[in-house]
Each structure stands twice: as C-alpha cells, then as structure tokens.
Amino acid sequence: LAAAITGPGLLTLSTAGTGHAEVAEPHLPTGAQQSATVANPASGASPDLLPHFQLEPEDVYIVKNKAVSLACRATPATQIYFKCNGEWVHQGDHVTQHSTDRSTGLPVMEVRIEVTRQQVEKIFGLEEYWCQCVAWSSSGTTKSQKAFVRIAYLRKNFEQEPTAREVSIEQGIVLPCRPPEGIPPAEVEWLRNEELVDPALDANVYVTPEHSLVLRQARLADTANYTCVAKNIVARRRSASAAITVYVNGGWSTWTQWSGCSTSCGRGWQKRSRTCTNPTPLNGGAFCEGQNVQKTACTTLCPVDGAWSEWSKWSECGAECTHWRSRECSEPAPRNGGRDCHGPELDTRNCTSELCTHAAPGAEDVALYVGLVAVAVCLVLLLLVGVLVYCRKKGGLDADVADSSILTAGFQPVSIKPSKAGDLLTIQPDLSTTTMTYQGSLCPRQDGPAKLQLPNGHLLSPLSAGRHTLHHSSPAAEGADFVARLSTQSYFRSLPRGTNNMAYGTFNFLGGRLMIPNTGISLLIPPDAIPRGKIYEVYLTLHKQEEVRLPLAGCQTLLSPIVSCGPPGVLLTRPAILAMGHCVEASAENWSIRLKKQSCEGTWEDVLQLGAEPCTELYYCQLEAQACYVFTEQLGRFALVGESLSMAASKRLKLVLFAPAACPSLEYNIRVYCLSDTQDVLKEVIQLEKQLGGQLIGAPRVLHFKDSYHNLRLSIHDMPSSLWKSKLLASYQEIPFYHIWSGLQPFLHCTFTLERLSTSTCELACKIWVWQVEGDGQSFTVGTPALVGPSAFKIPFLIRQKIISSLDPPGTRGADWRTLAQKLNLDSHLSFFASKASPTAMILNLWEARHFPNGNLSQLAAAVAEVGKQDGALFSEAEC
C-alpha cells in the first residue's frame, strides 16, 4: 500500500495490481487523528458521480452574541468539511448526519457547524468572514457557494430626520429621512400619529428610494405628527416626530346687497359687507386681506310737503245761482315723496239767492272745457318748475369734491408747507416729453407764506397754469409721513413695514417714474395716464417672500419678486409699465409662464398667459432675457409664476459666497447662498451679510437648476489639512430640490464651518463645488485672508498708537512723521499724508500693506529711533 500527499489536505491511496480506482479522501483537519482510511462506496452508488449539493450554506447575521449555524447536504458524498476564510474547520466542530436518498439509493451526508461572534471579530477589518462546504466522492470533489457571516448592528442616530413644517393646503410636502447606518441595511417605514402610512392605500402618498415621504398635495387630514422608523434584525429606531400643519388661507365671501341710505333727507351713506368664510382660515392660515365693509355716499332728495296757494277771486254767479273760487297745491308743490295738500281745491257758494237767472242751454259745457284747459296749463307749469329746481341743485354739486369714503382705496388730504424761497425749484413742464422723474412730492405752487390745505377727498384740485414746484425734503421724514398716511388705509396691513424697499411719489397728468434702487424694479407712469386735474399719490413696494403667501401647485415655481404698486383702484387712462427681473430660461416647449395678480378678495388670479392670446386688454407682458415689463391699467400686486412642461426646464440660480471680515476665534464660517437670479434677492442678502459682518468672496456665479427632482449638492475641497480642518461630519451638504424649485425660500444657504489648527494661521485657500446631482456644477476658489485681529498686523497695536501720538505733532528739528517718511523712502507721498487727519497712521498703514506678512520690525524700529524717538526700544521688546 503506497500513500502520498497529492494536494492540500488530500491523501492519495493506491494498491498495485488490484484494478481498484483511486479514491481521494480529505486530509483530516488540524486536531483530528492523522490517519487515513478508504471509505467503501455505498451499495448501488455509481463511482462516476460527482457529489452535488442539495443544501448549500447561506449568508447569515450574528445578532448580539448568539452563534449562528451553517449547514450543507450533498449526495453522493463520502466526506464533507467546512472551510472558512481559506482554513479548514476543526473536525470536532462538525456535526455529521448520514442518510440514504430513497429515490436514488445514493448516500446523503449533512454537516453543520456553528460560528461565534468571537470568530468573526478576529478578522474584522481585514476581510469579510465566509465559509464554504467541500464534498468528496469516489469521483472527485465539489465546492458549495460561499456563505458570508456578518455581525448585525443598527446605530442609534439618524443621519437626517424629518423637520416640522407649515404648508398651505394642496401644496406638496417632502419629509426627508436618512436612517442610521446598519447591517443589514435598515428598512424604513413612516408613522402618522403612530399609525402606519401605507402608500398602497393612499394614492396621495409615496416613499422615494431615498426613504423620503412625499405628500403630493397637502390635505387637512394630513395635519399630524410624522415619525420615520428604521428597523433591521437587530433593533428598531424612531426619529424625532415632525409636526406637519396644513393651513388654509381665508377667502372672502361675495358682497351683500347695498343697504338703504342712512338718511331720508340729504347726504348719507350706505354700506355692504362680506365675511372671511370662503374658506374660513384654519390652522393659522392668513386672514383675508382687504376690508370687510364698503361704504358709499348716497343722496336722498328731501321730501317737500305741498302747500296751498291763495284763493282765487270769486267767479260770477252762475246759472245755478252759485259762484266758486279755487286754489292750487303749488306753494310749494309736493315733491320727493312729500305729502299732498289737505282740504278742498274748489270752494262753491250760493250767490243771488233765488233772484239768479238761468243760462242758455250748453253754457255749462263751455265752463267745463275752460276749467280743464286751465288745470292742464297749471300742471305743465308745475312740472317745468320742478325740473328747473332739480337741475339747479344737481349742478351745485361738483364731482371732484365727492365724499372720499366711497372709494375702497383713497388718498388722504395733503398739507404742504412751502420751504424757503431758496429751496423751491420752479420749472415749466415740457409737454413734448413722454415722462418726468420727480424726487419729492409734486404739489401746487403756493407763493404766499400761509399753509396750503388741499380739499379732503380722492380727487385733488387741478394745478394752475401748468406750473409746478418740486418740494425737496428729508427722505426719511418724507417716508415716515407717507407711511403714516398709508397706515389709515385698509390695505396697509398687507404692505411691508419701513421704507427700505418702497418708492413713492405724487404725480399728475405729466406722469413720472418710481424706482427701488439696486433691485431692477421700477414703475413708469406715462404722461396723461393720470386724468388732467387729478393728483395721485403712488407707491411701489417690494415684498419679502415670507410676508406674502403665494400658493403654488404641482410643478409651479416663483420666477420673479412679488411687487405691489398702488393704491389699488386708481383710475389710469393709459397703462403704466411695471419692470421687474426674473430667473427663468424661457422657452415655449419647456415653460408655461403666467402673470398673477392678487384680487381685492386676497386670492391670486391668472391675468395673462405669456405666449397665448390675451383674454383682456388690461394687461400685457414683454418678457426679455432677464426682465419682464408688465403693461397694466390697474395697479395692484403682481408676480410671475412658471410651470415646467419638461425636465429640461431650468431656472437661473446665483451662487454667492460670504465669509467673516474678522475671525476672533479658531472657527471660521463660509456661507454659500443659492439665490434666484434677480437683483432684489442679491440686494437683500448683501444687506443681511452686512449686518452679520460678512464680506463677499469672489464674483457671484450662475447655475442653471433643472426640474429633475435632484437636490443641490455642495462640497469643499483642496483645503490645506495641515492648517485647517472641516467640522462637518459628512463629505457634502445638500439643499432639497423642492426648497429651491418653489422659489418661496429666498435665502437658502449652506455653511461650511472650518477650524484652524493654530492661531497663527491667517490664510485659507480651498475650492467649493456646487452642482445638481446628475448635473453640471460650478466651483469657487476661495483664497482670502482670514482676518483674525492682532495676528493680521505686524506692528503691535499699543506701539502703533504710541508712534502715532509721538510723530503726528510737528517736532523740533523736523523729528516728526515727515522724517519717518523719508527714512522709509515714502517722501513722494508727503502731500497725500499731509491731507489726512493722522499722517503717521497713513505711513504705518502703507508699511503694513507693503511688508505684510514678512516685514522686518527691526528695520522699522531703527527708522523710528533715527527720528529721535524712543519707540524703537518698544519695538525691540515687542519683537522679543
């Protein structure tokens, strides 16, 4: 019997001259008895069959400290062993079971092993732990698939949790959720008020592959607490609950009928009302804007009771021995519902007793006809007198002095105090020009010193002879006066507070222009747009987007600022032109763009669809590359809204970087703003950063943001790791798609918080990438000094002050700042230095600029010492 090792773990046995086939048996694993025997094949087994596996080991997870079991079963097989990570499992760790396949009669062998957490942890971090079965038969060996054994876990903290929000009804909602890291990866489900949310039962709800919960259109029933739940075989984690409140903005009902006039005689008023119940505000929704009661003037003609005139003379005695007299109800005649005269109109008495004579036949008919003709003539005269009286009273009322309370939006009386003669600029209007731009209030010229009080009402008296006075006053005081007057109007509560984003002016038929600086927003009032004889006080305001709730549905997005011009209800005979910027890359195949206007009931209505045939002549819009020009004969609140028709639709975003001008601590923040590409938003951000002490880094960049439902991603790169480190836990930050696409959140930004490793570090160079996922992006190269107080200057502050106080005053023998300038070869700038309050400070500033950060303080100290001062010693001490 000859034996030889022919392979790893295999012992080849052979007998000479017997004719038996070679049988390969496994070398027993380490720890087992080192002997080899030949197993007799089972009865009926075919020696040509390779073993095949009826059961192969599968991937398993170790939960906590519980061992897991791996099993495999093969037929026909004489031996089965497990090999884990390339090493044979000890023979004693195998549990073997033999049986016979009833259908084939072949031997079946099943083997099981257990794997513990300690075994897996021994190779943790090197490679994954795996095991594999190897089965032998008389024909050869077969290997099973690899089964991986992993330690299951689920971390406690969510990478991103949903946050509370307030949304308008029918608005879309996206609740993000990024579950904790775990093996196996956690499954995510959502709870609404502790009840499972099942998208299969609610078509309005779906869960994205990134586990975000999306409500297509918010309903009142969706007001609830939402919780993201992550679970695997190890544990179940719950996020913090996010309260979603779906609010309903109020809407006005229809107006009631006008009430009766308040007086039965003379001037009075009548009113009508409406209620904020269509719909009623819910869950903190905005109350209806505008007034709930309207009043209008009414005039009721006073009733005049009739009174009798004097009796006429008695008639001659008639044939019937009577005579008569008459009177008329004409002094005055009853009118306007007055009472008629009481008493007889005709008085008859006997005349001549029985001595009267009888008239000839037919005389009574003639008297009757004469009486009827007289009555008809009297009635015609009464009618003419009534018409004349009515026309005279009607003509006495001037339409321009009608009661101003009848209009919804009115003008308040203006009191104008003329300034001194030197402050008034009198001009002759040039009627050939199309517009005039006024700075200040336009008012009638008043030559006398007395105060001019204009009549109370909307329609002020016309200007005389075409001469006007431009009254120049303090803008702040004038703005405060204008806001004070507006505060009495019903629409004042919907206007922004303050005058920073407001322009205003008083205009007549010559027209004019209002502009809000640095926003691209203006209102042009052409000549003759205002009726002659009228003076209108007009305002133009820019609304912050958090002040006005503009409902958007579906794929709609705000493309322009929300602008108000008014007062509403002003009558214009020609359209004014409202100019404002937009951020849309317009194309008919990708966009449906609409001009929206807010009605007096507070609802937003589509008044114009760009590119379509206009349904009214009141509005027109000229859309250009970066601005739109709205022609309107009715002032009000406007906004440009677009709805994307394809995923190729894009908006322009302006990316702006800001960083602090000084860094007193180790932390340094870089803020990246993602703004709609309009001038007004950039102006607001610059003002905001000015309050925060930030400075603009580099030039703004433009990014085209597509309607692809992909988020905007920001990351920082190429930062010197030996000087700075990022405090962010993730490698990038993201702004959700809908936050950007809606356009209702104007100042979206991400902050990169960095930490310098040494207080001596005062420079930072890095790159910031901004891109839409699966899209193109923009990069910023930031190379700006981090100004960190005293470390940014070579000359110590106290010594600098000492030098300035010593060298600024003229010194004996020329020992002052002029000598220092000569020592530092700066004498060519003496005239400039002398023009400043502190020439020495200018010299030191220039030295800092020329020599920072590698300037030699010793040379400066020597120059100061040569001037004859003792400050050089101070420099030496400071440098030491």
Secondary structure, DSSP 8 states (H G I E B T S, - for coil): -EEEEEETTEEEEE-TTS----EEEE---TTS----------TT--TT---EEEE----EEE-TT--EEEEEEEES-SEEEEEETTEE--GGG-EEEEEE-TTT--EEEEEEEEE-HHHHHHTTTTS-EEEEEEEEETTEEEE---EEEEE-EE-SS-SB----EEEETT--EEE--B---EES--EEEEEETTEE--TTT-TTEEE-TT--EEESS--GGG-EEEEEEEE-SS-EEE---EEEEEEB-------------S-SSEEEEEEEE--S-TT--BTT-----S-SEEEEEEEE---B--------------TTSEEEEE--S-TT--BTT-----S-SEEEEE-STT------TTHHHHHHHHHHHHHHHHHHHHHHHHHHHHHHHHHTS-GGGS-GGGSSS-----EE----GGGEEEE---TTSS----SSEEEE---SSS-EE--SSSS----STT-EEEE---HHHHHHHHHHHHTTSGGGGGS-SSSTTEEEEEE-TT-EEEEETTTTEEEEE-TTSS-TT--EEEEEEEE-TTTS-----TTEEE-S-EEEEE-TT---SS-EEEEEE--B---TTTEEEEEEEE-TTS-EEEEEETTS--S-SSEEEEE-SSEEEEEESS--EEEEEEEESSTT-EEEEEEEEEEES---SSEEEEEEEEEES-HHHHHHHHHHHHHHTEEEEEEEEEEEEESSS--EEEEEE---TTTEEE--SSS-EEE-HHHHHT---TTEEEEEEEEESSTT--EEEEEEEEEETTS-EEEEEEEEE---GGGG-SS-HHHHHHHHHHHSS--GGGTTHHHHHHHTT-GGGHHHHHTSS-HHHHHHHHHHHHHTTT--HHHHHHHHHHHT-SHHHHHHHHH-
